Amino acid sequence: MNQSGESVLNHTGLCRWCEMPLDSEHSFDSCCSSQCRDLFYSWVEQEHASIRGRRPQYWNVIRRQILERDGYRCQICGEQRDLSVHHIIPLSEGGDSTASNLRVLCHSCHQQAHGKRAVRDRTKKRFRIRIRYKPMFVPAVLACEWLWQDHRYCCYEMADDRV
């Protein structure tokens, strides 16, 4: 919500903060000036500091801001792939989604921060195979029926050719 209580998701070509029409050079960042952008992001930080126990509505905005702040690198090991934004104090324990409570971690460090064993490993990544489609389970009875139908069809074709 902005000052007038309307949604801030910007698909309208208006500034997120003051609702002035955007020209072509500002349409990418959705704010008409750096002043409006600063006001919007400070509002996002303050607004979400008051929301406890759940991910904020504008998580993607906050996430991008934290990734840029930390230089798209894990703050523990320096890895640049498989990054996620980690809540230092979890939302479930009363933490918030302000910049001071967030940091960028790679998947392995994020798992370790939560006390879990890192499942993904750099060496395993090279050999991981992705299956695009879930294999179809066909009961044996159905498979036999399909084969029998194909067999009967072939027999009928051969019988027609002989006549």
N, C-alpha and C positions, 0 to 999 in steps of 0.2 A: 504494500500500500504506500502511496505517496502522501503529500500534504493534504490532498483533497479526499483521501481515503479510497482511491482507486488502485487497481492492480498495477504493479510496476513492470510486469513482463511486457517487453516492448516489441510489438509487432506492428505498430501503427505509424512509425516514422516521426514520433514525437519524443522530445527529451524526457527521460525517466523522471527528472526532478521538477522542472518548471513547465513541462508540457508544451514548450514552443516547438514549432515544426523544425525538423532537422534538415540541413542542406546535405548535399552528396558527400562532402568531406567528413561529416560527423556521423553519418548513418551507421558506420561500423561499430562505434563504441556506445551508441544510443544515448549520448548526452551532448548537449549543444556547446558546452564549454568545460574547461578544466575545473572551474569553480562548481558547476552543477555536478560533475563527476565526483569531486571530493565530498560534496554535501551528500550525494547519494550513497557513496561507500561508507561514510561515517555513520549515516542513518542505518545502513544495513548492519554494521557492527554493533551499534547500540541496540537496535531492535532485537537482534538475535541473541544478545547477551541476556535479555530478559526471558527468552524462551528456553525452558529447561527440559531435558530428557528426550528430545527428539531432534532430528536433523532439520535445519532451517529450510524455509521455502526456497531461498535463493542460494542453495548450497553450491551450485555450479559457479556462481559469481564469486563466492568466498573462496572456493577451491582454486579457481584460476588465479586469484589474487595471492594466495599463499604459495602456489607453485612458482609464480613470478618472483615473489619476495625471496624464496629460497633457491632461486636459480635453477629450477627443474633438476635438483639433485637431492639424494637421500642425505639427511642431516647427520647420519651416523657413519655410513660407509662411502658416500659419494656416488653411488650407483645412479645412472640416468634412465634406467628402464624399469618398468613395473612399479611406477610410483603411486602412492596414495597419500592423502592428507590424514594425519593421525591426531586425534584429540588427546592431549597430554592428560587432562582429567576427563575421563569418559562422561558422556552426556548422562548415562545412567547413574553416575555418582555425583551429579550436580554440576558438572562442567558445562561450559558454553562453547559457542562457535565463534569466539572473537579471535583475532590474529594472535594474541598472546597465549592462547590455549591450543594453537594448532601448529603442526610442523610436518614437513614432507619426509616420508620414509619409503624405502623400497619394500617389496612384498616380504622378503626374508626378515628384515629388521622390524617391520610392522607385526609380523607373527611373533617374533621374540619379545616385542614390547607388550604383547598381550599374553605372554607366557605360553605360547604354543610353539610346537616344532615347525620350522619352516618346511613346507611341503615342496615348494619349487626350489630347485637348485640350478645354478647356471649350467652345470655339466648335464643335468637331466633335460634341460630345455632343448638342447640340440637334437635329442633323440625322441622327443615327444611327437606322437602322431595324432593328428586330429581327425576324427571321423565326422564327416559332414552330415551324414544321414544315419539315423538310428537303424541298426540292422533289423530286418523284419523277422519276427518269430513266426514260424509256420509249423503248426502241429503236424506230426507224421501222417495222420489220417488225411488231412487236407492235401499234403504234398502228394500222397499216393493217388488221391482223387484227380488232382491236376494232371499227373502223369498218365493216368488211365484215359482221361478225356483227350489228351494229346495223341495217345496211341490209337484210340478209336477214330479220331479225325483223320489220322494218317491212313488207317486201314480203309476208311470210306473213300479217300482220294485214290488209293491204289485200285480199289474195286471199280471205281468209275473209269479209270484209265484202261482197264482190261476189257471193258464192254465195248 
